[in-house]
């Protein structure tokens, strides 16, 4: 484990625990031109048209992102996946009505098939300006979109046992959501090019597997003191604590282009975290994987998607990710029933049967003799059936 338990030398990080296992979703949506199908740097005009859209608790439901071709949809705090999806649907309708008169359609995938990073305009803010100044070429390359799911956790000492035990399921989530096979006009050979692009940022990638919250506070102290980041939001891990909200935030998934897949992945994450939370409450020591296996599994899922053979335990046993997924879904069925997301969890199994997003993109490209505009067309239709 990285770092000792450095009591007295950490930064106090207060975790505002959630008394219930609530769920919230953040969905990054790209703007594309209705004619050229290239990305459209019109987010500012969209926000001028929309104005403020807020949840009942005052949370902004549309927010700006690093690039001016992107708008993020944010739900309020919900008890069920279904309620969160209804929330997103309402916000999506508002966004679509604002974008349409501007000649803009909505698009979501982990990457755009042919857009060039050099043509994209940045959103000006102190935080984003600092990010680009530090990361330079790699920061400007971040032409990527994802889905983030927050699940409420009651106490900070549960956070890292749960987070660490989520990592064996990392490749399952990435393989199911993978939607970024193409980059700058070329097929990369990867199911998720986004996952490997994003980890090039200095504070992004796999999380450290701390055992105790105090170790995390020691880490935060070191990052603040050395200027690696100045606020916890600058820590871009694939799974991270969100102390302000009392949640674990799962940021593994590529951008998702259908509501049904979004609901399936959100339900899968909700059930995984709640199941692990119950096991912590019962005094169980949760299973984890060595960091080298976690890293290898991430790469295999990014490269091979649903055909990945993943490492399942500390004894280095391996299994096809979809076979392991079937058993995992069966185990989570009672939790899904309790959380009111049984239908959404069942939809997870449809993704391998029907084809994941990266597979659908490749099918469209093959059928159209490599016409990547046709790929964008198909993704726009999926988002607006």
C-alpha positions as CSV (number, residue, x, y, z in Angstrom):
1,X,0.0,0.0,0.0
2,X,1.4,3.4,-0.9
3,X,2.2,5.6,2.1
4,X,2.2,4.9,5.8
5,X,-0.6,5.9,8.2
6,X,0.9,9.4,8.9
7,X,-1.2,10.6,11.8
8,X,-0.7,14.3,12.5
9,X,0.8,15.0,9.1
10,X,-2.3,14.9,6.9
11,X,-4.8,17.5,5.8
12,X,-8.2,17.1,7.4
13,X,-10.6,16.0,4.7
14,X,-14.1,16.0,6.0
15,X,-16.4,13.4,4.4
16,X,-20.1,14.5,4.5
17,X,-21.5,11.0,4.7
18,X,-24.7,10.2,3.0
19,X,-27.3,8.4,5.3
20,X,-28.7,6.5,2.3
21,X,-27.1,5.0,-0.8
22,X,-28.3,7.7,-3.1
23,X,-27.3,8.1,-6.7
24,X,-26.4,10.9,-9.0
25,X,-25.2,10.9,-12.6
26,X,-23.1,13.3,-14.7
27,X,-23.4,12.8,-18.5
28,X,-21.0,14.6,-20.8
29,X,-22.6,15.5,-24.1
30,X,-20.8,16.8,-27.3
31,X,-22.2,19.3,-29.8
32,X,-22.0,18.4,-33.5
33,X,-22.8,20.3,-36.6
34,X,-26.0,19.1,-38.3
35,X,-24.4,19.2,-41.7
36,X,-20.7,18.5,-41.4
37,X,-21.0,16.3,-38.3
38,X,-17.8,17.8,-37.0
39,X,-17.7,19.1,-33.4
40,X,-19.3,22.5,-32.9
41,X,-17.8,25.0,-30.5
42,X,-21.2,26.5,-29.6
43,X,-21.6,25.7,-25.9
44,X,-21.5,29.4,-25.0
45,X,-24.4,30.1,-27.4
46,X,-26.3,27.1,-26.0
47,X,-25.9,28.4,-22.4
48,X,-27.0,31.8,-23.5
49,X,-30.2,30.2,-24.9
50,X,-30.8,27.9,-21.9
51,X,-30.0,30.1,-19.0
52,X,-29.9,28.4,-15.6
53,X,-31.3,25.0,-15.1
54,X,-31.2,23.8,-11.5
55,X,-32.4,20.8,-9.5
56,X,-34.7,21.2,-6.5
57,X,-31.6,21.3,-4.2
58,X,-30.2,24.2,-6.3
59,X,-27.6,22.1,-8.1
60,X,-26.9,23.3,-11.7
61,X,-28.1,20.7,-14.1
62,X,-26.2,21.9,-17.1
63,X,-22.5,22.9,-16.7
64,X,-19.6,24.0,-18.8
65,X,-16.6,21.7,-19.5
66,X,-13.0,22.2,-20.6
67,X,-13.9,22.4,-24.2
68,X,-16.6,24.6,-25.8
69,X,-18.0,21.7,-27.7
70,X,-19.2,20.0,-24.5
71,X,-22.1,20.4,-22.1
72,X,-22.4,18.3,-19.0
73,X,-25.8,17.1,-17.7
74,X,-26.0,16.7,-13.9
75,X,-28.8,15.1,-11.9
76,X,-29.9,16.0,-8.5
77,X,-29.6,13.5,-5.7
78,X,-32.0,10.5,-6.2
79,X,-33.0,7.3,-4.4
80,X,-33.3,5.2,-7.6
81,X,-31.6,4.9,-11.0
82,X,-35.0,5.4,-12.7
83,X,-35.6,8.8,-11.0
84,X,-32.1,9.9,-12.0
85,X,-32.8,8.9,-15.7
86,X,-36.0,10.8,-15.6
87,X,-34.1,13.8,-14.4
88,X,-31.6,13.5,-17.2
89,X,-34.3,13.1,-19.8
90,X,-35.9,16.4,-18.7
91,X,-32.5,18.2,-18.9
92,X,-31.7,16.6,-22.2
93,X,-34.9,17.9,-23.7
94,X,-34.1,21.5,-22.6
95,X,-30.6,21.1,-24.1
96,X,-31.9,19.8,-27.4
97,X,-34.4,22.6,-27.7
98,X,-31.6,25.1,-27.2
99,X,-29.2,23.4,-29.6
100,X,-31.5,22.7,-32.5
101,X,-32.0,26.4,-33.7
102,X,-28.2,26.7,-33.6
103,X,-27.8,24.0,-36.2
104,X,-26.4,21.6,-33.6
105,X,-27.2,18.0,-32.7
106,X,-26.3,16.1,-29.5
107,X,-23.7,13.3,-29.6
108,X,-22.2,11.0,-27.0
109,X,-19.4,8.5,-27.3
110,X,-16.0,8.3,-25.6
111,X,-14.4,10.1,-28.6
112,X,-15.5,11.7,-31.8
113,X,-14.5,9.5,-34.9
114,X,-12.8,12.2,-36.9
115,X,-12.6,15.6,-35.1
116,X,-9.2,17.3,-34.7
117,X,-8.2,18.5,-31.3
118,X,-6.5,21.6,-32.7
119,X,-9.8,22.9,-34.0
120,X,-11.4,23.0,-30.5
121,X,-11.9,26.1,-28.4
122,X,-11.2,26.1,-24.7
123,X,-13.6,27.3,-22.0
124,X,-11.8,30.1,-20.2
125,X,-11.6,29.9,-16.4
126,X,-8.9,30.0,-13.9
127,X,-9.1,26.3,-13.3
128,X,-9.0,25.3,-16.9
129,X,-6.3,27.9,-17.8
130,X,-4.1,26.4,-15.1
131,X,-4.8,22.8,-16.3
132,X,-3.8,23.6,-19.9
133,X,-0.7,25.6,-18.8
134,X,0.5,22.7,-16.8
135,X,-0.4,19.8,-19.1
136,X,0.1,21.5,-22.5
137,X,-0.2,19.1,-25.5
138,X,-1.7,16.3,-23.5
139,X,-4.3,18.6,-21.9
140,X,-5.3,20.0,-25.4
141,X,-5.7,16.4,-26.6
142,X,-8.5,15.6,-24.1
143,X,-11.2,15.3,-26.8
144,X,-13.0,12.7,-24.7
145,X,-16.4,12.2,-23.0
146,X,-17.5,10.0,-20.2
147,X,-20.2,9.2,-17.6
148,X,-19.7,9.7,-13.9
149,X,-21.9,8.0,-11.3
150,X,-22.0,9.0,-7.6
151,X,-23.3,6.7,-4.9
152,X,-23.8,7.8,-1.3
153,X,-21.7,6.2,1.4
154,X,-22.4,6.7,5.1
155,X,-19.0,6.9,6.7
156,X,-15.5,7.8,5.5
157,X,-13.9,4.7,6.8
158,X,-16.0,2.6,4.4
159,X,-14.8,4.6,1.4
160,X,-11.4,2.9,0.6
161,X,-12.5,-0.6,1.4
162,X,-15.3,-0.2,-1.0
163,X,-13.2,1.7,-3.6
164,X,-10.5,-0.9,-3.5
165,X,-13.0,-3.8,-3.9
166,X,-14.6,-2.0,-6.9
167,X,-11.3,-2.3,-8.9
168,X,-11.8,-6.1,-9.8
169,X,-15.0,-4.9,-11.6
170,X,-13.2,-2.1,-13.4
171,X,-12.7,-4.1,-16.7
172,X,-16.3,-5.1,-16.7
173,X,-17.5,-1.5,-16.6
174,X,-15.0,-0.3,-19.1
175,X,-15.7,-3.2,-21.6
176,X,-19.4,-2.7,-21.3
177,X,-19.2,1.1,-21.9
178,X,-16.3,1.2,-24.4
179,X,-17.3,3.6,-27.1
180,X,-14.0,5.2,-28.4
181,X,-12.5,2.9,-31.0
182,X,-11.7,5.8,-33.4
183,X,-9.5,8.8,-33.0
184,X,-8.7,11.6,-35.5
185,X,-10.1,9.6,-38.5
186,X,-8.4,6.3,-37.7
187,X,-9.5,3.1,-36.0
188,X,-7.1,2.8,-33.1
189,X,-7.6,-1.0,-32.6
190,X,-8.8,-0.3,-29.1
191,X,-12.3,-0.6,-27.7
192,X,-11.7,2.4,-25.4
193,X,-9.0,4.8,-26.6
194,X,-10.5,7.4,-24.2
195,X,-9.4,5.4,-21.1
196,X,-5.8,5.4,-22.1
197,X,-5.8,9.0,-23.4
198,X,-7.3,10.3,-20.1
199,X,-4.7,8.6,-17.9
200,X,-1.9,10.7,-19.5
201,X,-2.9,13.7,-17.3
202,X,-0.7,13.8,-14.2
203,X,-3.6,13.4,-11.7
204,X,-5.7,11.0,-13.7
205,X,-5.9,7.2,-14.0
206,X,-6.3,4.4,-11.5
207,X,-6.7,5.4,-7.8
208,X,-4.2,4.5,-5.1
209,X,-5.4,1.7,-2.9
210,X,-5.3,3.2,0.6
211,X,-6.4,1.1,3.6
212,X,-7.5,4.0,5.8
213,X,-8.9,7.5,5.4
214,X,-6.0,8.9,7.3
215,X,-3.6,7.6,4.6
216,X,-5.7,9.5,2.0
217,X,-5.5,12.6,4.1
218,X,-1.7,12.3,4.2
219,X,-1.7,12.0,0.4
220,X,-3.9,15.1,0.0
221,X,-1.5,17.0,2.3
222,X,1.4,16.0,0.1
223,X,-0.5,17.0,-3.1
224,X,-1.5,20.4,-1.7
225,X,2.0,21.1,-0.3
226,X,3.7,20.3,-3.6
227,X,1.2,22.0,-5.7
228,X,0.1,18.9,-7.7
229,X,-3.5,20.1,-7.2
230,X,-5.1,22.8,-5.1
231,X,-8.6,21.4,-4.6
232,X,-9.8,17.8,-4.5
233,X,-11.6,18.3,-7.9
234,X,-8.1,18.3,-9.4
235,X,-7.7,14.7,-8.5
236,X,-9.1,13.0,-11.7
237,X,-8.9,9.3,-10.6
238,X,-11.1,6.8,-12.4
239,X,-12.8,6.1,-9.1
240,X,-12.5,8.7,-6.4
241,X,-14.0,9.9,-3.1
242,X,-16.2,12.9,-3.4
243,X,-16.1,14.2,0.2
244,X,-18.3,17.2,-0.4
245,X,-21.2,15.0,-1.5
246,X,-20.5,12.0,0.7
247,X,-20.2,9.7,-2.3
248,X,-17.9,7.4,-4.2
249,X,-17.7,8.7,-7.8
250,X,-17.1,6.1,-10.5
251,X,-15.6,7.7,-13.6
252,X,-14.6,4.6,-15.5
253,X,-17.2,4.6,-18.2
254,X,-16.8,6.0,-21.7
255,X,-19.6,8.2,-23.1
256,X,-22.9,6.4,-23.5
257,X,-25.2,7.1,-26.4
258,X,-28.5,5.4,-25.3
259,X,-30.6,5.9,-22.3
260,X,-31.0,2.2,-21.8
261,X,-27.3,1.5,-21.6
262,X,-26.9,4.5,-19.3
263,X,-29.5,3.1,-17.0
264,X,-27.9,-0.3,-17.1
265,X,-24.4,0.9,-16.3
266,X,-25.7,3.2,-13.5
267,X,-27.6,0.3,-12.0
268,X,-24.6,-1.9,-12.2
269,X,-22.5,0.7,-10.3
270,X,-25.2,1.4,-7.8
271,X,-25.6,-2.3,-7.0
272,X,-21.9,-3.0,-6.8
273,X,-21.2,-0.2,-4.3
274,X,-24.3,-1.0,-2.1
275,X,-23.4,-4.7,-2.1
276,X,-19.9,-3.9,-1.0
277,X,-21.2,-1.5,1.6
278,X,-23.3,-4.2,3.1
279,X,-20.4,-6.6,3.3
280,X,-18.3,-4.0,5.1
281,X,-21.1,-3.5,7.5
282,X,-21.2,-7.2,8.1
283,X,-17.5,-7.2,9.0
284,X,-16.3,-9.0,5.9
285,X,-12.8,-8.3,4.5
286,X,-13.5,-7.4,0.9
287,X,-11.6,-9.0,-1.9
288,X,-9.0,-6.8,-3.8
289,X,-6.5,-7.3,-6.5
290,X,-2.8,-6.4,-6.6
291,X,-2.1,-3.1,-8.3
292,X,-0.3,-4.8,-11.2
293,X,-3.4,-6.9,-12.0
294,X,-5.7,-3.9,-11.8
295,X,-3.5,-2.0,-14.2
296,X,-3.3,-5.0,-16.6
297,X,-7.1,-5.5,-16.5
298,X,-7.6,-1.8,-17.4
299,X,-5.4,-2.2,-20.4
300,X,-7.0,-5.5,-21.5
301,X,-10.5,-4.0,-21.3
302,X,-9.5,-0.9,-23.2
303,X,-7.8,-2.9,-25.9
304,X,-10.2,-5.9,-26.3
305,X,-13.4,-4.7,-24.8
306,X,-15.9,-7.6,-24.3
307,X,-13.3,-10.0,-25.7
308,X,-10.9,-9.3,-22.8
309,X,-9.7,-12.1,-20.7
310,X,-9.3,-10.6,-17.2
311,X,-7.4,-11.5,-14.0
312,X,-10.0,-12.3,-11.4
313,X,-8.1,-12.9,-8.2
314,X,-4.8,-12.6,-6.3
315,X,-3.9,-16.1,-7.5
316,X,-3.7,-14.8,-11.1
317,X,-6.6,-16.9,-12.3
318,X,-8.2,-15.6,-15.6
319,X,-11.6,-15.6,-17.2
320,X,-13.4,-14.1,-20.2
321,X,-14.9,-10.9,-18.9
322,X,-18.4,-11.7,-20.1
323,X,-18.4,-15.0,-18.3
324,X,-17.4,-13.4,-15.1
325,X,-20.0,-10.7,-15.7
326,X,-22.8,-13.2,-15.8
327,X,-22.0,-14.6,-12.4
328,X,-21.6,-11.1,-11.0
329,X,-25.0,-10.0,-12.3
330,X,-26.6,-13.0,-10.8
331,X,-25.1,-12.2,-7.4
332,X,-26.3,-8.6,-7.6
333,X,-30.0,-9.4,-8.4
334,X,-31.2,-9.2,-4.8
335,X,-29.5,-5.9,-4.3
336,X,-31.1,-4.6,-7.5
337,X,-34.5,-5.6,-6.3
338,X,-33.9,-3.7,-3.0
339,X,-32.8,-0.6,-4.9
340,X,-35.6,-0.7,-7.4
341,X,-33.4,-1.1,-10.4
342,X,-33.9,-4.8,-11.3
343,X,-35.0,-4.0,-14.9
344,X,-32.0,-1.7,-15.4
345,X,-29.6,-4.3,-14.1
346,X,-31.0,-7.0,-16.4
347,X,-30.3,-4.6,-19.3
348,X,-26.6,-5.0,-18.6
349,X,-26.7,-8.5,-20.1
350,X,-28.2,-7.1,-23.3
351,X,-25.0,-5.1,-24.1
352,X,-22.8,-8.1,-25.0
353,X,-25.8,-9.7,-26.8
354,X,-26.6,-6.6,-28.9
355,X,-23.1,-5.3,-29.3
356,X,-21.3,-2.7,-27.3
357,X,-21.0,0.9,-28.6
358,X,-17.5,0.4,-30.0
359,X,-18.7,-2.7,-31.9
360,X,-21.7,-0.9,-33.3
361,X,-19.5,2.0,-34.5
362,X,-17.2,-0.4,-36.3
363,X,-20.2,-2.2,-37.9
364,X,-21.5,1.1,-39.3
365,X,-18.0,2.1,-40.5
366,X,-17.6,-1.2,-42.3
367,X,-21.1,-1.1,-43.9
368,X,-20.5,2.5,-45.2
369,X,-17.0,1.7,-46.6
370,X,-15.3,3.7,-43.9
371,X,-17.6,6.8,-43.9
372,X,-17.1,8.2,-40.4
373,X,-19.9,10.8,-41.0
374,X,-22.2,7.8,-41.1
375,X,-20.8,6.7,-37.7
376,X,-21.6,10.2,-36.2
377,X,-25.1,10.0,-37.8
378,X,-25.7,6.6,-36.1
379,X,-24.6,7.9,-32.6
380,X,-26.8,11.0,-33.0
381,X,-29.8,8.7,-33.8
382,X,-29.0,6.5,-30.8
383,X,-29.1,9.6,-28.5
384,X,-32.3,10.9,-30.0
385,X,-34.3,7.8,-31.0
